[in-house]
Amino acid sequence: MSHYLIFLAIIPISCFHLCKMYAPRRLWLLTGLAAGMVIAPVSQGLVDYALIPIIGNVLGLVGAAFNMIHGSVGYFFLGAIGTFEPGMVLTTSQLALMNMINAVIWTSYYGLVGLRMDRRFSKKVERKYAVVAVGAKLKHSEKYL
């Protein structure tokens, strides 16, 4: 069942391609929001591939590394407020609640990173076009003097 969690990776990929077409000024913001929403469940789903030889081991290692970073935040948060006792096996409802907490935390984080990227890339583009426009006017006026 957890192999279906990997299909959630389609959301940020499709968001990236749709934003390139329809909202290029908000490309990284919206992609960051989508990626933050699904990063914890996707990394948890990749861990199950560790039993497949060669390629599965690599995918499982990547999933384990991302799951240690992104999954632990929600786990420790729910353990701190007393939803479950640490060290016990999680039920499905507790796991779903943990992934929802992770989604809120990582969506806000990756959304802010994406917003910063959009602002940084948009300033470089505006400067580049301004320099080209000024250079074109100078060449045009020199030609007719």
N, C-alpha and C positions, 0 to 999 in steps of 0.2 A: 504494500500500500504506500509506503514512503517513497517508492520510485516515482510516483506521480507528482511528488513535490518538485521534481526537476522541470516539469512542464511549466512551472511558474516563471522560469527564466524567459519565456516568450514575452512576458509583459514588458520588461525594460527594453528588450531588443526591438519589439514593435513600436514602443513609445519613441525610441531614438529615431527610427526611420520615418514615422509619421511626423515627428516634430521637425525633422529636416525639411519636409515638404511644406507643412502648414504653419509652423511657428519656429522659424530658425533663430529668432532672438531669445527664445526661452528653451532652447535645445537642452542645455545641460541641467537647468533647473528641473524640468519635467522628467528627464531621464534619471536624475538623481533621486527624485521622489519615488519613481517607480522601482528603481533598484533597491533603495532602502526598505521599501515595503516587502520585498520578497527575498532579501539576501539571507536571512536566518533560515527559513524553511528550505531554500535551495541548497544551502551548505549542509543542512542536516540530511537531505536526500542524497547528496553526493557521497556521504560517509558510507552508505550501504554498498557502494560499488567497490569497496576495498577487497572483497572476496574474489573478484574477477581477476585473473592473471594479467600482468603487464599494464595494459591501459587502465584497467579498473583500479589497480593499485595507485597509479598516479592521480586518478580522479578522486579516489578515497582519501589520499593524502592532502590534496587541495581542499576537499570538503572538510576534513578534520581541522585543518589550519583555520579556515574561515569560520567553522562552527565554534572553535575555541574563542575566537574574537567576538563574533556576533551573537552567539547563542548564550554565552555566559552572563551577559548583562541582565536579560530577563529572568534567568534562573536565579541569580543572586538577589534580584529585586523581589521576586515572589517568595524566596526563602526568608528574606529580611522582614517582610510584612506578615509572615506566618501562614501562608497559603498551604505549604507543605513542609515536611521535615527534610532537611538536607540528608542525602544518602539513600533516600527511599526511591523506589521505582515510580515514575510519573504515570498518571493515568492520561487518557486521551484528552480529557477536558483541561487538565493542568498543562499539558503540552500545547494545546491550542491557545490557552491564556498566555503562556510564556511567549509564543510566537506573536501574539497580538501586542504584547508589551514591547517586544523587540522591534516590531514593525513601527510603532509610534516613535521609539527612540531613534532608530536608524533612518527612518524617513526624514525626520527633522534634521539629522546630521548631514545626510547626503544631499538633502535639498539645499541646505546652506552652502555646502561645498559647490554644488552646481550653480547656485546663484552667484557666488564669487567668480566662478569660471566664466559665466555669461558676461558679467560686468567687465572682467579683464579682457576677454576676447573682443567685445564690442568696442572698447576704447581703441584697441590696436587697429581695428578695421576702419574706424572713423578717421584716425590720424593718417592712415595710408591713403585714403581717398582724398583728403584735404591736400596732401602734398602733391599728388598727381594732378589735381585741378589747378593748383597754383603754378606748377611747372608747365602745364599746357598753356596757360594764359601768357606766361613770359615768352615762350617760344613763338606764339602766335603774334604778339606785339612786336618782337624783334624782326620777324619776317617781313612785316609791312612798313618798317621805318626807313 
